[in-house]
Amino acid sequence: MYTGSLRSQICALDPYTPGLSIDEIRQKYGLAQIFKMASNENPLGVPPLAQEAIARHAGEAFRYPRGGNPRLLAALSKLHNVSERNIVIGNGSDEVIDLLIRMLCEPAKDNIVCFSPCFNLYPIQAQISGVAIKRCPLQEDFSFDFNGLLAQVDDATRLVFLTTPDNPSGYCPKIDVVRDFAAKIAQKAPKALLLIDEAYMDFSDDETAYSLLAAQDIPSNVGIMRTFSKSYGLAGLRLGYAILPEVIAEGFWRARLPFSVNLLAEEAGLAALNDQCFREKTMETVRQGRKLLTDSLQAMGCTVWPSAANFLLFRLPQGAKAKDCFETLLARGIIIRLLKSYSLPDHLRVSIGNQQENAAFLKEMQAFLSGI
Ligand SMILES: *Cc1c(COP(=O)(O)O)cnc(C)c1O
């Protein structure tokens, strides 16, 4: 008889809860058409050039991928004008986050620092690794209390997480404030890396106003993460990357599972980088949809937070319950996101969809709100 047990950190673990999947909802409600606006995926689907690349390379799937992803490294180096020696690639940003925590933090000794609420994967992966988590609450309007976050940083801090634009609010601080914060961390905790998660940065109106990567001005204690899951339309293939100090990047490649980025993901990623037409359409769709949904939800009496990303955080007018709204829309085939896991039971998050999805969402919102 097996008498082992799980590590205490795993016994206590509250797992990451993803948005509901289309299949789950189709089965549950027997609906023909489902619109998923819950996970901030690309509203236009997969870039056509990436679809072609996946089909073209399908016959190679029996081969192991080449180690080190050299072609993708070269393409990303060119895209961002940074040295290949500073770039790492992983099975989504998720793998990059997990591996950096394990590489940089000694269990039961070091800590990570993040806001509360924040993207749940940072504290969850830290907990799995037995690394302490120190948190600072967001301000009432979801903006960042940088002084409060800095106050959490101590000698044992190895990673400080920032998400810009932030999830779930869409808030994005200006570049000067972020640069200043990085300098303060360097002074207070020289062993801490400020890891900035820019999963949604390319949806902002002007990247150079918000991103140290876009402005070509990355301080030596800063790492920046990006992903192919959102604007590049490849969430299902799992591909993310980061720009890191060279010593960390070098260790990352030694520590990473050798084949975690699969062969089709690499080919699709390379093709997606070349699909300029898809990219322009994506940005136009998101910017137009963001304005349409913001204006329309406000006209219905909802409170909508300004967003630089491809989703909106909103609250219903007095008297309407977020959970009822979520369930009513679900039964009509529209999946949005409840924010219980972010400890925001009164708020909802909706991903910007394509024209058809946005129209269906607004129609059902109107119907729900006129029924209360
Ligand atoms: C969607 C998202 C990511 C992307 O994660 P992948 O593993 O690359 O799919 C990263 N950070 C945040 C905050 C996100 O919302």
The ligand as an SDF file (V2000), in Angstrom:
LIG
                    3D

 15 15  0  0  0  0  0  0  0  0999 V2000
   -2.5190   35.9460  -20.6380 C   0  0  0  0  0  0  0  0  0  0  0  0
   -1.4420   36.3670  -19.7240 C   0  0  0  0  0  0  0  0  0  0  0  0
   -0.1340   35.8910  -19.8920 C   0  0  0  0  0  0  0  0  0  0  0  0
    0.2220   34.9400  -20.9910 C   0  0  0  0  0  0  0  0  0  0  0  0
    0.5270   33.6900  -20.5020 O   0  0  0  0  0  0  0  0  0  0  0  0
    0.9640   32.5490  -21.5290 P   0  0  0  0  0  0  0  0  0  0  0  0
    1.4770   31.4800  -20.6240 O   0  0  0  0  0  0  0  0  0  0  0  0
    2.0410   33.1380  -22.3860 O   0  0  0  0  0  0  0  0  0  0  0  0
   -0.2320   32.1500  -22.3050 O   0  0  0  0  0  0  0  0  0  0  0  0
    0.8550   36.3430  -19.0460 C   0  0  0  0  0  0  0  0  0  0  0  0
    0.5700   37.2290  -18.0750 N   0  0  0  0  0  0  0  0  0  0  0  0
   -0.6530   37.7140  -17.8870 C   0  0  0  0  0  0  0  0  0  0  0  0
   -0.8980   38.7120  -16.8180 C   0  0  0  0  0  0  0  0  0  0  0  0
   -1.7070   37.2830  -18.6880 C   0  0  0  0  0  0  0  0  0  0  0  0
   -2.9430   37.7390  -18.4700 O   0  0  0  0  0  0  0  0  0  0  0  0
  1  2  1  0
  2  3  1  0
  2 14  2  0
  3  4  1  0
  3 10  2  0
  4  5  1  0
  5  6  1  0
  6  7  2  0
  6  8  1  0
  6  9  1  0
 10 11  1  0
 11 12  2  0
 12 13  1  0
 12 14  1  0
 14 15  1  0
M  END
$$$$
